[in-house]
Amino acid sequence: MTEVVVHGSRFFNEDCIGGCRRHIADTSVDLIVTDPPYGIAGDTLHKHYNRDEDFVIDGYVEVPADAYGEFSHRWLREAARILKPNGQLYVVSGYTHLYHVLGALRAAGLQEVNHIIWKYNFGVFTRTKYVSSHYHILLYEKPGSGKRAFNLEARYGLQEQDGEGGSLNYQDREDVWIINRDYKPGQVKNKNELPVALLVKMIQYSSHPGDWVCDPFMGGFSTARVALGLGRNFVGFEISQAAFDRGVKALGAITPGDLLDTLPTPEPQALANQGKPWDAAEIAAFLERYAALRAAGVTKKDAFATLSGEFGRGRWAFERILKRYGGVSRQ
Ligand SMILES: C[S@@+](CC[C@H](N)C(=O)[O-])C[C@H]1O[C@@H](n2cnc3c(N)ncnc32)[C@H](O)[C@@H]1O
């Protein structure tokens, strides 16, 4: 076992299941973001992606397919133990062992928040069936009496629109994510290294600066680098010595918080009238504007985004008014 501490964050070269038991206290982690081994002949997996073998680091430790169910139960029990109440966990999973992961999440007492589809480029080429070009990202929460972190306007303010008047905030929070893998010609990478943009999104929405983020399967240390870059603390495990040594070396280039300056600044706008009672004139004006937008072909979602700016109120307030005064609201 080796432990390396960098910028107050902790990196362990050992099996994450025993390692968590030995080093991580109960209810001490705010967020887990991880991409466990897929259990599908990992040592040949990268060949499907037509990559140059010289640039893929060795030492990826795979889990035999017939042990995958038990393995999932064991690491997810530890994950549930170390999470704080209302702490969250993102697990990236392929399709093959998804049923094991879903069963183990439930058995560990975690609750589903979202089942996200991540669509990426470089799908495995096939001639006899559809090309597989997505992964599953399972967002789960440890039950608790508090509030789960979800930074609604971490990336886009509720009023921010694209060039066609669509809500950027809404689009960014849809549960299908189209994010391409980082293309790193000529650079060494871990097999299946997760893109920075994907990790930034998960960590930005579901944690705060200073929180503890954990990745039990660090691989190329991508989660670690992004967590530190976003000003979070980090603790993680990697069983392969080769991958661990490489990852630790790359941490030298990181300055905590250095990613924060590279991110677009959202333009959150307080909803000026949130919580205030509606008067009759405002209700009439809202119903008229809503009907006009819908008659002009604007979708309900986009109409709400527009009207939110005009009326200083949010979607649920509009839903309530439509239900009460506007007849059945059109989807
Ligand atoms: C899919 S990769 C993670 C890739 C990583 N997210 C990245 O972006 O580079 C899974 C990693 O888990 C490691 N691993 C496998 N079994 C492990 C265990 N029991 N404890 C810790 N690490 C393990 C593998 O060696 C591999 O590097």
Ligand as a Chemical Component Dictionary entry (heavy atoms), coordinates in Angstrom:
data_LIG
# 
_chem_comp.id                   LIG 
_chem_comp.type                 NON-POLYMER 
_chem_comp.pdbx_formal_charge   0 
_chem_comp.three_letter_code    LIG 
# 
loop_
_chem_comp_atom.comp_id 
_chem_comp_atom.atom_id 
_chem_comp_atom.alt_atom_id 
_chem_comp_atom.type_symbol 
_chem_comp_atom.charge 
_chem_comp_atom.model_Cartn_x 
_chem_comp_atom.model_Cartn_y 
_chem_comp_atom.model_Cartn_z 
_chem_comp_atom.pdbx_ordinal 
LIG C1  C1  C 0  -12.456 2.259  -16.155 1  
LIG S1  S1  S 1  -10.957 2.573  -15.341 2  
LIG C2  C2  C 0  -11.144 4.174  -14.662 3  
LIG C3  C3  C 0  -10.863 5.234  -15.659 4  
LIG C4  C4  C 0  -10.848 6.595  -15.048 5  
LIG N1  N1  N 0  -12.171 7.056  -14.709 6  
LIG C5  C5  C 0  -10.183 7.601  -15.986 7  
LIG O1  O1  O 0  -10.858 8.539  -16.426 8  
LIG O2  O2  O -1 -9.028  7.429  -16.311 9  
LIG C6  C6  C 0  -11.054 1.544  -13.933 10 
LIG C7  C7  C 0  -9.774  1.542  -13.100 11 
LIG O3  O3  O 0  -10.021 0.818  -11.885 12 
LIG C8  C8  C 0  -8.838  0.124  -11.530 13 
LIG N2  N2  N 0  -9.223  -0.957 -10.587 14 
LIG C9  C9  C 0  -9.710  -2.194 -10.862 15 
LIG N3  N3  N 0  -10.023 -2.847 -9.734  16 
LIG C10 C10 C 0  -9.733  -2.006 -8.698  17 
LIG C11 C11 C 0  -9.854  -2.083 -7.278  18 
LIG N4  N4  N 0  -10.355 -3.184 -6.691  19 
LIG N5  N5  N 0  -9.485  -1.027 -6.537  20 
LIG C12 C12 C 0  -8.975  0.096  -7.120  21 
LIG N6  N6  N 0  -8.817  0.231  -8.454  22 
LIG C13 C13 C 0  -9.209  -0.791 -9.246  23 
LIG C14 C14 C 0  -8.290  -0.354 -12.869 24 
LIG O4  O4  O 0  -6.922  -0.662 -12.799 25 
LIG C15 C15 C 0  -8.591  0.843  -13.780 26 
LIG O5  O5  O 0  -7.496  1.732  -13.818 27 
# 
loop_
_chem_comp_bond.comp_id 
_chem_comp_bond.atom_id_1 
_chem_comp_bond.atom_id_2 
_chem_comp_bond.value_order 
_chem_comp_bond.pdbx_ordinal 
LIG C1  S1  SING 1  
LIG S1  C2  SING 2  
LIG S1  C6  SING 3  
LIG C2  C3  SING 4  
LIG C3  C4  SING 5  
LIG C4  N1  SING 6  
LIG C4  C5  SING 7  
LIG C5  O1  DOUB 8  
LIG C5  O2  SING 9  
LIG C6  C7  SING 10 
LIG C7  O3  SING 11 
LIG C7  C15 SING 12 
LIG O3  C8  SING 13 
LIG C8  N2  SING 14 
LIG C8  C14 SING 15 
LIG N2  C9  SING 16 
LIG N2  C13 SING 17 
LIG C9  N3  DOUB 18 
LIG N3  C10 SING 19 
LIG C10 C11 SING 20 
LIG C10 C13 DOUB 21 
LIG C11 N4  SING 22 
LIG C11 N5  DOUB 23 
LIG N5  C12 SING 24 
LIG C12 N6  DOUB 25 
LIG N6  C13 SING 26 
LIG C14 O4  SING 27 
LIG C14 C15 SING 28 
LIG C15 O5  SING 29 
# 
